Amino acid sequence: MKHTPLMLLSFCVALLFAGCTSAQQDTKNDETQTSSIDWSAELSPEQYRILRQCGTEPPFTGEFWDHHERGVYQCAGCGSPLFSSQTKYESGSGWPSFFGALDSSNIRTRVDREHGMIRTELLCQSCGGHLGHLFNDGPAPDGLRYCINSVSLQFEHDSIASKEASPKGEQH
């Protein structure tokens, strides 16, 4: 199809400016332990736009999309551990992708019906920050792809990386 690159670019631009539904906007009102925090004072403007207003960073631009160090990816809003570097993989999407959460109880989901699509939004269980979306086009064994905004993450090098935990329920 001749116009495929243009259509793909248009889709990516639409995702960049995609926000949440009015019910989802400014997730600081979520019922979490940190609901009284003034997020605009705690986060950079870009972190606030993505974590609290459900924005999306452009693909292939974030700090962690091509990051290969060993450690743990944490929520940039509250430091909650979310993903192990052992579950990170190259999806080709331009965003950091993981095939499993470090501890699934640290992430919650909700339905996102924005922009004529039905997707599963991922949020930090502790602070309610928008992380990204969950797709069913990932690798085995579950076929899941946790597609996460780099801005939603911070990275902690694991000094005992060789003993790094795999997702709960899996054993090596």
N, C-alpha and C positions, 0 to 999 in steps of 0.2 A: 504494500500500500504506500503510495507516494507521500502522503501527508503524515505518516506515522511519527516521525521525529517532532514535527510541529505539534501534533496532538499530545504527545508525551510531555513536551515542554509546557504546554498549556495546562495539563493536568498537574504537573509539579508546581507551577505558579499558583494554581488554585489551592493546592494543599498548603502552600506557604502561608497564604492569607486565611486559611481555614480556621475558624474559631469554634467555640462550643455553642450549643443552643443556649438560649437565654436562661434556661434552668441550670445550665452547667457553668455559665460564666462566673468568673472570680470565685474559684473554689475555696477561698478563705472562709466562706460561710459553712463549709462542710462540718459535720459533727465529728471533730477529731480533737485530740489532746491539745493541739496548737491553734485552735480557732481564734484565740485572742491576740495572736501575733500580727503586727503590722508588716505584712509581707512586702509592701512596696519599699519599706525602709531596710528590710533584711536582704533583699535580692537585687541583683542588677536589673536594669530595665528589660533586658532580653530574657533573663530567668523569670521575671515576673510575668512577662507576656506568655511564655510557654508553660511554666508550672502553675500559675494561678488563673490564666485566661485561656488555656488550652490551645495555644499557638503551636506552630510547627516550624522548625528551622529548615532552610533549603537543603536538599540532599547533597551529599559529598562536601559539606562545608563544616560540619561539626568536629570538635576536638577528638571524638572517640570513634568515628566511623571506620578509621583505618588504624586503630590503636591495638597493639599486640602485646603489651606488657602483662605480667601475671599479677593478679590481685583481685580486689573486690570493687565493684561499681556500686556506689551508694546514691541515695536520693540527695540532690543538691540543695533541697529545701531543709531537710532535717537530719541527714546523715544515716538514715536507715539502710542497712545492707540489702541490696536488691539482686545483683547478679554476680556470678563468679566469672572470671576471665576464661575458665575452662568450658563455659557454655556459650561463649561468643563465637560467632562464625561469620564468614563473608557471604552475605545474601545477595549482594549486587544492588541493593536498594539505595545505598548512599547514607543510610542511618545505621547506628550500631544495632546489631541483631543478635539475639540470644535464643537458644532452643529450650531454655528452662530457667526458672527463677531460683535463686539461692534458697529462699524460703517462701513458698507461695502465700503464706499468711501475711507477708509484708506488702503484698500487692492486692488491690481489689479491682474489680472490673465493673463497668456499666455500659449500657448500650448507647452508642453515638449514632444518631440518625441525620447528621449534618450532610449537606451537599448531595442529597439524593442517594446516599449510601447508608448501609447499615453495617457498622463496625463495632468491635469491642474495644472500648477505651480502657487503658491501664492507668491506675492512680496509685500513689503511695498510700498504704494503709495508715501510716502514722500521721502524715500532714495533709493528705488529700491532694497533693500536687499531681498535675497531669504529667505522665511519663511518655506516653505514646499509644500504640495500638497493638492488638494481638491478632495475628492472621494465621490461617490454617495451611500455609504453603511452606512450612519449615521442614527441617530434616527429620528422619526417624529418631527416636521411636514414636513420638507423639505427633509429629507433623506441625508443630507450633513454631511461629516466629514472633518473638517479642521485639517489635520494632520501636526503638526508643530514641528520643531526642537527646543528643549529646549534652545540651544545655540543662537537661533534667538530671544529669549525673555528675558525680565527682568520683575520682578514682583514688583508692588507697592501695599502695603497693603492699603485697603480702610478704612479710619477712619470713614466713614459713610456707611459701607458695607451693612447695612440694607436698604439703599436707592439706592443701586447699580443699575445702568441702565441695562435693558435687551436689546437684540439686537433691533436696530431701527425697528419700524413697529410692534413690539410685545408688548402686554400689559399683565400684570398679574392681 
